[in-house]
Amino acid sequence: QVQLVESGGGLVQPGGSLRLSCAVSGITLGFWTMAWFRQAPGKQRELVASITGGDTTMYANSVKGRFAVSKDSAKNTMFLRMDGLKPEDAAVYYCNTHSASFDWGQGTQVTVSS
């Protein structure tokens, strides 16, 4: 059974930084294109960033230059470093494969407010 466990969210001031983690069990990260998604209240879930098995990354235009996705294959964990956070980045962040192949985890809440 595949489990996706997100952590690392919190309250941060505009311009601040956070590092999210996604602990994955049941699959081997290196064989999948993994992704971070986010969902703000009243909005659809959107793709934020992805990373292939070969570490090729892709970012939504709204986060390009501010967010960085990476993974530690030995720990089967994916990360999302978020710098220069803006109020519009506030959302619940989720991880999954790029095609959302598995059940969603509980997500981790990111709040950006002064």
LOGUGU-629489 format. One line per 10 residues: number of its first residue (from 0); for each residue x, y, z of N, C-alpha, C. Coordinates in steps of 0.02 Angstrom, whole numbers. Example, Ala and Ser with C-alpha at 12.3 -4.5 7.8 and 13.67 -1.06 7.14 Angstrom:
! LOGUGU-629489
0> 660 -284 390 615 -225 390 660 -165 390 ~ 642 -112 354 684 -53 357 645 2 394
END
This chain:
! LOGUGU-629489
0> 42 -60 0 0 0 0 44 62 0 ~ 28 108 -44 67 169 -50 43 220 2 ~ 90 249 37 74 303 84 115 364 69 ~ 83 422 71 114 486 59 102 529 120 ~ 155 549 154 148 588 216 186 654 209 ~ 147 707 206 176 774 200 187 806 268 ~ 239 846 273 253 882 336 294 944 320 ~ 300 987 371 343 1045 364 307 1111 354 ~ 242 1109 348 205 1171 339 203 1212 403 ~ 175 1270 399 170 1314 457 151 1384 438
10> 157 1428 486 142 1499 476 207 1537 464 ~ 209 1575 411 269 1612 395 249 1681 369 ~ 292 1730 382 279 1797 357 294 1802 283 ~ 263 1849 249 280 1859 178 355 1870 170 ~ 383 1837 120 455 1839 109 493 1785 144 ~ 459 1748 186 491 1695 224 500 1631 185 ~ 526 1580 219 542 1516 187 516 1458 228 ~ 502 1404 192 484 1341 223 513 1285 182 ~ 522 1227 213 543 1167 178 493 1112 194 ~ 458 1090 143 410 1036 151 443 969 136
20> 419 917 169 443 849 157 384 804 139 ~ 399 755 97 350 705 78 383 637 87 ~ 364 602 139 390 535 151 346 485 114 ~ 378 445 73 342 399 30 358 327 49 ~ 307 286 53 317 214 64 274 176 15 ~ 297 117 -3 259 74 -48 280 79 -121 ~ 317 130 -139 345 136 -206 416 163 -199 ~ 454 156 -252 522 183 -253 522 248 -292 ~ 541 302 -259 537 369 -290 571 372 -357 ~ 627 340 -362 667 346 -423 633 320 -486
30> 580 282 -477 545 253 -535 485 295 -557 ~ 472 350 -521 412 390 -535 429 463 -545 ~ 387 497 -583 388 569 -583 342 592 -527 ~ 372 624 -477 334 645 -419 319 719 -424 ~ 270 741 -386 249 810 -391 222 837 -325 ~ 226 902 -319 193 938 -266 133 974 -295 ~ 78 972 -259 17 1006 -277 -3 1050 -219 ~ -47 1097 -232 -75 1137 -177 -147 1153 -192 ~ -184 1163 -138 -255 1181 -145 -272 1235 -94 ~ -291 1292 -119 -313 1347 -76 -389 1343 -68
40> -415 1372 -15 -487 1370 -4 -526 1396 -64 ~ -575 1358 -85 -617 1380 -141 -586 1372 -210 ~ -526 1344 -212 -492 1336 -277 -477 1263 -290 ~ -465 1248 -353 -447 1179 -371 -375 1165 -353 ~ -361 1101 -343 -293 1081 -330 -251 1095 -392 ~ -191 1122 -383 -149 1138 -440 -79 1109 -431 ~ -48 1094 -488 19 1068 -488 68 1125 -476 ~ 114 1115 -430 163 1167 -412 231 1151 -441 ~ 253 1089 -433 320 1070 -455 323 995 -463 ~ 367 972 -507 376 901 -516 449 884 -525
50> 466 821 -513 534 798 -521 532 727 -548 ~ 569 714 -601 570 648 -631 619 602 -595 ~ 618 539 -614 666 493 -585 737 514 -597 ~ 748 548 -653 815 573 -670 830 643 -645 ~ 786 668 -601 795 733 -568 783 793 -613 ~ 748 784 -668 726 842 -708 667 873 -672 ~ 671 938 -664 618 973 -626 577 1019 -671 ~ 517 1033 -649 471 1077 -684 433 1116 -631 ~ 417 1179 -646 383 1222 -598 326 1260 -631 ~ 274 1271 -592 222 1316 -615 251 1386 -620
60> 226 1426 -667 253 1493 -677 249 1535 -613 ~ 198 1523 -574 187 1564 -514 240 1553 -460 ~ 277 1498 -464 327 1483 -412 398 1479 -440 ~ 404 1485 -504 470 1477 -536 519 1529 -508 ~ 577 1506 -489 628 1550 -462 624 1558 -386 ~ 569 1534 -357 561 1540 -284 559 1472 -250 ~ 533 1422 -284 527 1355 -256 577 1308 -288 ~ 598 1258 -251 644 1208 -277 624 1140 -252 ~ 613 1093 -298 594 1025 -280 657 981 -285 ~ 662 935 -238 719 889 -238 696 823 -205
70> 739 773 -207 722 711 -173 785 678 -148 ~ 775 637 -96 828 595 -68 805 524 -80 ~ 833 493 -131 811 425 -149 826 374 -95 ~ 881 385 -59 899 338 -6 846 338 50 ~ 816 397 62 765 402 113 695 399 85 ~ 690 393 18 625 390 -16 581 450 4 ~ 613 507 4 579 568 27 590 624 -25 ~ 537 662 -36 540 719 -82 533 783 -41 ~ 563 836 -66 562 899 -29 538 955 -74 ~ 513 1008 -43 498 1069 -79 523 1127 -37
80> 575 1159 -62 601 1218 -29 563 1278 -58 ~ 535 1318 -14 495 1375 -36 525 1439 -6 ~ 549 1482 -48 577 1547 -27 534 1604 -54 ~ 541 1661 -25 503 1719 -50 428 1707 -49 ~ 404 1677 4 333 1659 6 288 1720 4 ~ 234 1712 -32 184 1765 -41 118 1743 -11 ~ 75 1789 6 9 1769 32 -29 1722 -14 ~ -19 1730 -79 -54 1687 -127 -26 1616 -129 ~ 29 1604 -95 56 1536 -89 22 1496 -34 ~ -17 1529 7 -52 1495 62 -100 1442 34
90> -93 1382 61 -134 1326 36 -116 1264 77 ~ -152 1211 65 -131 1145 89 -90 1114 33 ~ -30 1092 49 15 1063 1 14 987 6 ~ 11 955 -51 9 883 -56 63 857 -103 ~ 83 795 -92 127 763 -140 92 702 -169 ~ 113 684 -229 86 625 -263 129 614 -324 ~ 114 564 -363 146 559 -428 119 615 -472 ~ 153 629 -526 131 683 -571 60 672 -596 ~ 41 610 -604 -27 594 -628 -74 577 -571 ~ -53 593 -510 -96 581 -451 -121 509 -449
100> -72 463 -451 -89 392 -457 -116 362 -393 ~ -101 392 -336 -117 361 -272 -163 406 -230 ~ -190 375 -178 -233 413 -133 -194 472 -103 ~ -229 528 -96 -197 586 -67 -183 578 7 ~ -129 607 30 -115 609 101 -155 665 134 ~ -136 680 195 -174 731 232 -151 801 214 ~ -95 807 181 -69 872 162 -38 908 221 ~ -6 964 205 23 1006 257 5 1078 243 ~ -20 1113 293 -46 1180 285 10 1231 285 ~ 9 1274 235 56 1331 231 15 1395 236
110> 30 1435 285 -4 1499 295 48 1555 289 ~ 33 1603 247 80 1659 237 43 1723 258 ~ 65 1750 312 29 1809 339 75 1847 386 ~ 66 1913 386 104 1954 433 64 1965 497
END
